[in-house]
Amino acid sequence: MKRIGLLTSGGDCQALNAAMRGVVKGLSENVEDLEVYGFHNGYKGLIYGDYRLLTSRDFSGILTKGGTILGSSRQPFKLMRVPDENGLDKVEAMKQTYHKLNLNCLVILGGNGTQKTANLLREEGLNIIHLPKTIDNDIFGTDVTFGFQSAINIATDAIDCIHTTAASHNRVFIVEVMGHKVGWLTLYAGIAGGADIILLPEIPYDIKKVVNAINKRSKAGKGFTILAVAEGAISKEDAQLSKKEYKNKVANRKYPSVSYEIADQIAKESGVEVRVTVPGHTQRGGSPCPYDRVLCTRLGAAAAKAIMEEDYGYMIAMVNGDTKRVPLAEVAGKLKTVEPDCQTIKEAKRIGISFGD
């Protein structure tokens, strides 16, 4: 008898269900006796014993279904060792739930914060397999995370739609793309959508150079400009601030987000009309794209193989087109950022895309 637990933690994305389906189908096709327990709302379900026994029916028809059938929640890693409002030791509670169900393994789907807690549970002696999920593609040790390509498609579609109205009205448009700490999503969607200016957290921008890029297009007879701006885009001035100083500035910012601040600065510097579009959580929504469905099926099947071989403590990664077991101890807590001098940036600059630097 194999008993495994499943939970999805952190922000949702399009392919969580597809990944869980891959794990369960990979096991059910090769293991005679299998019990699968799903924990509701991420680590919260594991902490408070909120779970249910899942059947094959639960995994039928969910390959194309976005979101997560188990629900999710954010449980900050830095608070995992802090007792809850009733004094409950959350780590001990999770271990007790695991042992109460006699689980052979707990499969955890999530991003960076989720991964850190997964590694914590591994250090506490639990058998853990982690599957890398995030639209940000910022998990160290894997070439790609599931949810990333689906989000690229949506963000690119938003930029595509803006193109026609921007051209019709000869305006400057800013499309704000998700990504507080890293700019992978903005970079790929910006290039795919034909953005003229791309602003990323990893490359602090100079607003004068942004305005110069807009003016250069105007002088060339191009009446509109499209900027793809990451949520976490930062000016060169703000990049010089300490974390505390910058956090205070953001908290007291009069603008809803950095995109509106940039829009105001562009309007004042150049006198052109600027509009901001924020696709927001649509980038997490809808059905997973075909690429993510294939990716999740492969990652899930690879996770099932690791479980059958009782080889635990790994993230199932995609490296150079192959699935690979990467030790959680080696990657937990590390962030994969866009390198400012990477080939993709250099090639984007070569075709005239400005990064405001």
Phi, psi and omega in degrees: 000127173254130176240118178237154175249151177231136170211149178242126187231154179085199179294146180282170171204178191290334194246018179298316180296320180298321180291317178297320178300318180298319179297309186291319178294322178297326178280314185296334179282345187232353180241129184291308181250117184221132171237133181238123179251127178257127179265129184281138173058047172068218182296338178301319179295324179288323180293314188257011175067035179261098185211171174212152176282125183264151178240173179301331180296328180295336184255007177273129176079016183254001179303323185260003185268125179285178180071209179214131180292344181264348185078163182216166175202161177261122176237094186308133181302321183295346179257000184295329180270359179266125180302152178284185185297342178259009178084010182287132174281106188295321180293315178296323180296319179295319179296319180295319178297316179303310183286328178300322181272359181053046182288141172277333183197150174242121179262120186244125180251121181176182183266211188297311180296318178300318181296322180296320177290325176300318179292324176300316179293326175298317179296334179276003173101005179274151177276115188236139167233131180247136174247126189281109180243128166178141176288347183278342181057035187251018180273123182292140174099354176228143180291328184210146175252151178283143188105332183297308183294323178297320179291322175303315182301317183289315180296322178295319178299322178297317179294319177303315182293326180291329182307315185292318180285326177297317180292323182294323186253003180052054182242166170263128180241138173249126173252116182271121184253145181298149180139094182280319186253333182229160187244020181304313183295316180294320180299309184289316179293323179297315178293314182295327182270000178074030178296146181272331180226133179233123181245123186240156176299330185281345183234091179305136185260155173252116186300330178293323178289328175296313179296321178299321179295322177293315180296324179298319178294320180298317179294333179276004178087012179263113190280353182224159176219139178242128177250130170259115186240124177288149177307324184262016177303143186220140179284163179297324179295314181291331180294341179278346181285156172288165180302319181294316180296318181292321179298319178295321180297314180298319181297330182255011181294135181279352181262150178299328180199175182299329181299321180289326176294315178297319179300316180295318180295318179297315181300318181289323183283324188243344180078007180272159179276131183236136177238146180244133175239131181238100178298332175056226187286356172299335181292341177265348193261179178080189182279149175293144178288164180305321180302313181292328177296318178292314180303312183293324177296318179291314179297319179296317179294323178292323176295318179300319179297317179298320179294317179297329179270002180054043180249098191248173178089024185236154162265136175271110187251168171245116183230119180053039176085358180241148173286145184212144175270116181248124181304129179302324182300334183273341188239339183300130178090355180262144182247135176263107183256167175281125176281124183303336181252020180290164182302319183299317178295314181300317182290325176295319178295325181298330180265009172101004177286131178266140175248014175071013181249000000 
